[in-house]
Amino acid sequence: MIGPRNPETTSLNEPDADLRAAVWLVVGLTLLRLIALFRTPLELYPDEAQYWLWSRTLAFGYYSKPPIIAWAIWASTTFGGDAAPWVRLPAVLFQAGAALLVFAVGRKLYGSRIGLVGAALYALAPGIQLSATVVATDAPLLFFVGLSLLAYVALQGADGRRRLWLAVGLGVALAFAFLSKYAAVYALIGIGLHLALSPSARRGWTWASAGAALAAFLLILAPNLAWNAAHGFATFQHTAADADWAGRKLFSLAELGQFLGEQFAVFGPVPFAVLVVGLGLLAWRRRLEAADVLLLCFTLPPIVIVAVQAFVSRANANWSGASYLPGAILVAAWLVRWRARRWLVVAVGLQALVAATFLLGVLSPRTVDSLGGSNALKRARGWSDTADAVVRRARLEQPGGLTAIAVNNRFLYYSLAYYGRDYFRQPTAAPLKMWLRGRAAGNQAEASAPLTPANGQRVLAVAYEGWFNSEMAADFAGVVRPEIDDLWLDRKHHRILDMFVGEDFRPQPRDPKTGYPSPQWKPGDRVQPKIEILPAQPKTDASPAQPAGNTSVGLAR
């Protein structure tokens, strides 16, 4: 019979040594992460700033993601303010809850010792370290997938009113998983696959419990579906566009190999190896236990489906993230069952070493720089100085009247919105807008705040890294006071801002084939004034030997 066997231990609510150890593990890790969060000099990544901006206007959906991440940031910043640690706080809390859910599911299926080992493997996994310190959609997804899995496991063997309430809980948890990230569909696939394989699992359901689960699921999810319908199913379209089946060369073994290799890095080298080798050995020998089958139904679909996606087009390492939580329990069960104590120690030890190294890098980015890893941190540096440079130029131009500050990059848009928030809250501030390179909006910033002739009379235009600067300038009847700002992020990396004042925004016709301006921008293009040229200003760019964050502004050309 396929289905989870009876737990080896007493009720989950009864205190025991393994439960206490799991709680102390999670509490200890959470405290370390909070210390790192509140002391790190690293700034918000642009995507984090984007989620913060979404949280200023609560909605049932957003252009590229469902709403839970924005709701969570709204709650944390309402309590603690808009400082970066409070923006990131939900990531820490969701992952703490997810680790405890790993223990609960492992204990329910196998016993408390396996629950503890699973919680350790999960909480210390390399990918979870990033997910617990950078606010994104993966942390709430994994928390609610864990809650769904716990409800589904508890449903096996339940009856009467308890079965009905567990079904409602499953529906609610699944709905919130979908409101976190649409990758929650893997949990639905896992449930369907397990029901197809397990007669005992099918017998555990009644029409009433199935109806209750479905009704709860649709009731919670309905507002997001309505929002998507009212906005042309924008979130679904963005999710489908990420697959990129039309925009690149298809069918690549190199992409598949890269994705599978990355799974060793994000899940942990020993756990992922155990998952692959163990599945082959146990399936061949037909020694899979009922609980193994249940967890495999939740673990394999994300890995297999995303691996196919990687082969067809491309895939990010975290797209299979829904497999991490059930996979950690399964790996723990196999290592304990095989009495592979040495491999278990190696697995947990390596995970712990990676976690400690990661936290050290968050607390002391200069350590990462000294090891040659500064490239990985460049997107979390210099945004405050970037905003200062733009705001300073805006204040200089303000007496002449500015109708907008327009940028041509969504990273720059969201980072300016966050780090320039004190300026943009002022009633006299010029509004932040997005210049559209193409004929239609390609992201939420372009859709919600496009630069138009109505607000384009006199604009401070900012081209990120100088990209498309000539195309941007061509959309104005007049261009004055061009300037390059060079901001050093660390001793090796810097950020360039190409700024000018554009007058009378008149978008040029886009090429009917490409949808982009013609002639198209090419590297090295320079913005040429169309009306007046200011005398050259003295060069003040910072030397690479200066500390990260020093800026150079006012380089006229």
N, C-alpha and C positions, 0 to 999 in steps of 0.2 A: 504494500500500500504506500502510495506517495503522499507524503505530508510530514510535518514536523513531529518528531517524537516528543515524548513527555520530558520536561526539563529535569535535570539531575538534582536540582536544588530546590529549596523551599520557595515560597512566594517572593516576588520581586520587592514587595514592601517590607520584608523582614530584613533588618540590618545584618550584615555579615562582613567578613574581612575583605572579600573581593569587592563588594559594593563600596565600602569605605575607601579602599585603594583607588577605585575608579573615580570616586568623587574627588579625592585628594589630587589625583593626577590632573583632572580637568580644572579644578580650582587653581592649582599651582601654575599650569600652563596659561590659564586665563589671566592670572595676575602678572605673569611675565610679559604677556602680550600687551596688557594695558600699560605697563611701565614703558615698553618699547613705543607704544602708540603715542603716549603723552610726552615722550622725551626725544623722539626722532626729529632730526632736522629736515628730513625728506618731506617734500610738499605733496599735495594731492596730484595724482595723475589726472590728465584731462578727462578721462571717462568718469572718474570720481567726481570731478567738478561738474560734469554734465548731470550726474544723478542728483547732486546737491541742488542744481538749478531746477531740475524737475520737481524736487520736493518743495520748492517755493510756491508751486501751483499744483495742488493735489488733483489728481484725475484718476479715472479708472483704466487708463492706458497711456502709453507714450509711443513715440515713433518707432523706436527700435527694441523696446523691452516692455514687459508687463509692469504693473505698478508697485509691487511689494517693496522693491528697493527704495523707491522714492518715499513711500509711506514710512518705512523704517527710519530713513534719514530725517524725515520731518519730525518723528517722535524723539529721536536722540538729540537733535539740534534745538527742538523746543525746550527740552529739559536743560541742556548744557550750553547752548549757544552755537554759533557757526564756525568755531575753530576746528581745524582739521581733525584732531582726535575725536571730536564728537560726531563728525561726519562719518568717520570710520568705525565708530563703536559698534554698530549693528553687526559688522563682520565678525568681531570677536565673540559677541554673544550668541549669534546663530551657530558658529562652529563649536562653542562650548556645549550648547544644547544638542548638536548633532553627535558629538562624542559620547554624551550620556545615553543617547538613543541607541548608539552602537552597542553599548553595554547591555541595555535593556533587551534588545532583540537577540543578541548573542546568548544572554542568560535564558531567555524564553525558549530558544531552540536547542541549546547544547548544555547550558549550565553556566554558573557565574564565573568560573575560571576562564573559559573561552570568551565570555563577554568582556572580561578585563583585558585579556590579550588583544582582542579585537579593538577595543577602545584605544589601547596604547598604539597599535599599528596605525589606526586611522588618525588619531590626534597628532601623531608625530610625522605623518606622511609629508614629503616635501611639498606637494601641491597644496595641502591643507594649510601649511605655514603661510603661503602667499594669500590664500583665500581668507585666512583669519586676520590679516592685517591690511588688506586692500579691499575697500568696500565695492562689491560687485554682486551679480545675480547668483553666483554659484553657492554662496554661503546659505542664503535662505532656501534655495532649491534643495540642497543636501539636508537641511534641517527638516523640511516638510516631506521629502522623500523618506527620511528616516521615520518620521511620525506615521506616514502611510504604511511603511513596511511593518512597523510595530502593530498597527491596527489590523493589518491583514494577517499577520502571524497569530494574533490573539483570536481572530475570527475562526481559525482552524479548531474545531471541536466545541465552539461556543454554541449555546442554544437559547431559546426563549427571548426574553426582553434584552438580555445582555448581547445576544447576537445582533439584534436590531440596532442597539445603540452603538455597537462597534462598527456596524455598516455605515451608520450616519457619520461617525468619526472618520472612517476611511474616506468617505466622499468629501468631507470638509478638508481633510489633510491633502488629498489629491488636488482639490481645487486651489488651495493656497500654494501648492507646489507649482501648478500651472501659472498662477499669478506672480510667481517668482521668475520662472523661466520656462519656455515651452519645451525644453528638453525633458520636462516631467512626463512627456508622452512615453518615455522609456519605462516608467513605472507602470503605466497602463498596459504596455506591451508585456511587461513581466507578469502582471496579474493574469492577462489573457493566456499567456504561454503556460503558466502554472496550472490554470484551470483546465487547459487542454490536455495536460500531461497527468493530472492527478484526479482520479475519480473521487477520492475522499475529500479533496478540496471542493469539488463540485457539489458533493452531498452536503457540505457545510453551509450552502446558500439556499435561501428560499426566495420565492417571488417577492415576498414582503421586504426581506433584507436587501435584495438587489434593487428594488424600487426605491427604498430609503437611501441607499448609497448614491444612486443616480440622481435622485431629487436634490440631495444635499450638494452634490457636485455641481449640478447645473445652476442651483440657486446662488451659490457663491461666485460662480464663474460668469453668470449672465451679464453683469454690468460691464465686464471687460469685453465680452463678445459684442455687446451693443455699442461700446465705444469703437471697436474695430470696424463694425459695420458702418458707423457714422463717419469714419475717417478712411474709407476705402480699404479696410483691412491692412493698414499701414504696417503694423507690427508683424503680421503674418508674411507680408511681402518682403519685409526686410530680412526676416529669418530665412525665407526661401532664397533671397538674393545672396546670402552668405555662402550658400552651397556653390555658387559661381560655376555652374555647369556650362555657361555660354561664353564666359569671359576669358578663358585660358585653355591651354592645351590639355586635352583630356587623357585619362588613363596613364598613370605614372607610377611605376614601381618604386621610384625614388621617394615620392610623396608618401606612399604606403609605408615604406621602410622608416622614413623620418617619423611618422606618427607613432608607429609601434615602438621605436626607440625612445620617443618622448614619454611613453607610458611607464617605462622603467624609471625615468627621472621624476615624474609627478606622483606615481603611486608608491615608488620605492623599488630599488633593484631586486631585493630578495622577495618581497610580497608579489610583485608582478611575475617573477620567474616561477614562484610556487604556484601561482594561479594557472599559468600556462602549462607547466609540467604536470601539476596535480590533476588538472582536468583531463589531460591525455591519458595518464596512467589509470586513474580511477574509472574513467569511462570505458577504457579498453578491458579492464578487469571486472567491470560491472559491480563496483563496490561503492557506488554513490549512495549515501543515506538519503532519506526523505528530505531532511532539512537542507542537505547539499543541493538537491534538485531545486528546492524552492529558491534558495539564494542564487543559484546559477541562472534562474529565469530572470532575476533582476540584474545580475552582473553582466551577463554575456551580451544582451542586445545593444547596449550603448557602445561597447567595444567593437562588436562585429559591424554594426551599421555605420559607425563613424570610420572604421577601417575601410569599408567599401567606398564611403564618401572621399576618403583621402586618396584612394586609388583612382577614382573617377576624376576628381578635381583637386581638392585640398582639404585640410582639416586642421584646426587648432588642437593643441594637446588637451585642453580642458573640455572639449566638446563631449568627451566620454565620461565627464565627471560624475554623472549619476551612478556610475558603477563603483565608485570608490567606497561608499558606505557599506553596501552589502558585500563587496569584495573583501573588505578588511575582516569581516566576520568569518567568511568562508576560509580565507587564508589562515586565520587563527585556529579555526576548527581542525584544519588539516595538519598543521604543524603540531598541535597538541595530540591529535589522534596518532600521528606517526611517531610520537615521542622524539621529535627532532629538536631536542633541547638546544643543541649548539646553533642550529640554523635560526631558532627562535631568538636566541640571545643576539646573534649577529644581526638579524632583521631589526629588532627593537633598538639595538645599539647604533646601527647605521642611521635609522630614522631619527634617533635622539641627537646624534652628532650633526646631522643636517639641520635639524630644528634649532639647535644651539648656534650653529654658524649663521643661519638666517637671521635670528634675533640679534646677533652681534652686528651683522651688516646693517640692520635697520637702526640700531642704536648708534653705530659709528660708521657712517658711509665712507669715511676716509680709509677705513680698513679695507673695504671693497676696492677703493681706488688703488691702494697700494698693491693689491693682488691682480690689478689689471682688469677689474670688472666694472669700471665706471660707465661703460656704454649701457649697461643694464639699468642704470639709475638716472640717465640723462632726462628721461621724461618726467621724473619726479623732482626736478631741480630748476630753479631760475624763473618760475612762473610769477612769483611775487615781484621780482625785479622787472620782468617783462611787463607786467601790469603797471608798475611805477613809471616805466619809460613811456608807455602809451598815454597814461593819464597826465603825465607831465607835459607831453606835447599837446594834448587836448586842452589843458588849462592855458597854454600859451596862445592857442588859436581861438579860445573861447570869446575874447573880446570882439573878434570879427564875426562871431556867430557861427556855430556848428550845428548842422541839422542831424548829423549822425557820425558815429565812429563805425567804419565798416571794415571787416576782416575777411580773408579769403580761405580760412582754414578752421574746421570745427574744433580742433584742439585749442587753437588760439582763442576762439570765441568763448568756449566754456571756461577756460582758465582766466580770461579777462573778466568774465562775469563773476567768478568767485573772488579772485584776488583784487579786482577793482570794485568790489561791491560797495565799499564806502563811498566811492565817487558816484557810481551809478544810482545810488539811493538819493542823491541830492536832486532837488527839483530842477535845477538849472543844468544838470548833466546832459550831454548829448547821448541819445539812445544808442545801444550797441546793435549793429546790424550785420548781416551776412551778405557778401557779394556772391552772386550766383554765376559760376563759370558756364554751366550748361543751361539748357532751356527750361529745365524743371528742377525742383528741389530734390536733393539726394540724401538729405538727413534732416533731423528735426530742427536744427538751427536755421537751415535754409528755408524750411517750410514755415516756421513760426516768426522769423524776424528777417525777411528778405529786404535788401536795399532796393528801393524803388525810386522812380523820378519824384514821387510825392515827398520823400524824405531825403532826397539826394541833391538839394541845392548847394550845400557846402559841406563836404565830407572829409573827415580825417581817415584816409585809406591806409590800411596796414597789410602788407603782403608778407606772409610767414615764410621765412628763409628766402625771400625774394621770388618765390614761386609765382608764376603767372602775373608778375608785376606789370609787364607791358600790356597784357590783355586787360588787366584791371584799369590801367590808366587810359586805355583807348575808349573805355565806356564813359569818359567824362569829356565835356567840351573844353574844359580848362584844367591844367595841372600846375600847381605852384608849390614851391618849397619842398622839393624831394630831399630825403634824408635817409641815411642808413644807420641803424643802431646795432651794435655788436655786444652781446651779453655773454660773458664767460660763465659756463655752468660748473666746470672743474678745469683742471690743467690741460685737458685734451679736447673738451667739447665746448662749443659755443652756439648761440642762437642768434640769427640775423633777422632783423625787422626792417623792411623796406617801407618807409612812411612818406606820404605826400598828401597835400590838400587837393581834393578833386572838386571841381565846380561844375554844376549843371549836369547831373547824371543822366546820360542818354545811352542806354545799352545798345551796342552795335548788333546788327543781325548775326545770328549764329549760323554756322555752316549747316546746310540741310542734311548732310550725310553724317558728320561727326557730332553735331549738336554743340560744338565749341566755337569760340571766336576764331576768326581768320583774318590775318595770319596768326598761327598759334605761337604761344610763348616757347622760347628755347633758352636753355641755360646761358647766362651771360647777358641777357637782355637788360637794358637799363631804362629807367623811367626818365623821360626827357620833358622838361617844363614846356607847356604850350603857351603860357602867357608871360611869365616873368621868371627871372633867375635871381636868387639871392646871392650876395657875395659868399664865397666859400668860408665856412666856419673852421676854426682850428680843430685839428684832429685830436681826439681825446680817448681813443680806444684803449682798453685795458690790455696789459701784457699777459700772456698765458701764465706767467709766474704768479699772477695775483690769485688770491683765494677765490674759490667758487662763489658766485653771486655778485662780484664786482661787475659793474656795467659800463659800457661806453655808449654815449648817446650824442646826437647832434653832428653826425658826420654828413655834411652837406655834399652834394655832388651836382 
